[in-house]
Amino acid sequence: MPGVVALLIVSYGYGVLFALALFFILISIIPVLPLRHEQTDFHFSWSEVKNITKRHKQFILSEILDNLGQDAQVIWTLFVFITGLTVLDIGVLGIITGLVGMAVTFVTGRLIDKWDKKKVMRLGAIVATIMWIISYIIAIYQPTPLMLYIVTALRGFAVGIFATSYGAIMFNRARSDDAQFLVLREVPTILGRVLLFVITLILISIGKFELSFTVVAILSLYFWFNNIDTLTEKTEASSN
């Protein structure tokens, strides 16, 4: 789809692209319609939100910081665009990212089945941090199309390993406790996104756009040293 989108922009302009996007957004409602009569046990009140937050407090900061690495990919795409690459180059990068994402999901799934999720998650966090530092170096000293392609693919692989293993831990926790947490986790997720964009806007205003990649690298150090056992201890206890 990134390649198709790039070709649409080049051939027909943004108007056609936005019209098609609107069409697909509208028809995406169709699969949800049969679910409108489904009943849920969700009950949100201030006391319930407080209880859910208290039960999952170790995920709050993790959810904020986890989102930084994934949304920073959007910041990277903007950097690539202003660096001088064409719309078609962006499309190619999107295709590469998509292919890497599929490969990462499969490979990480196999690793999680064989290895400890926590070890896979920490490995992904370490490699992702290193790749964000390399991304900063490439952005400063050698932002050629080839180097941008290579670092995008390698960093996507690292971020994907971390995100997939972290997601497995988080969803297992929610499954063993309550699904309401999956709804409330959107709050820290959005906070992480807002934090990243605010930091990036500040850095752009002082002419230091590339530093946003080092900020992401520094914040991802949290997952190097955080006691990951706290993310799984209740799940493991409930399964014993």
Secondary structure, DSSP 8 states (H G I E B T S, - for coil): -HHHHHHHHHHH-HHHHHHHHHHHHHHTTGGGGGGTT--------HHHHHHHHHHTHHHHHHHHHHHHHHHHHHHHHHHHHHHT--HHHHHHHHHHHHHHHHHHHHHHHHHHHHS-HHHHHHHHHHHHHHHHHHHHHHHHH---HHHHHHHHHHHHHHHHHHHHHHHHHHHHHHHHS-THHHHHTHHHHHHHHHHHHHHHHHHHHTT-TTHHHHHHHHHHTHHHHS-THHHHHHHHHHH-
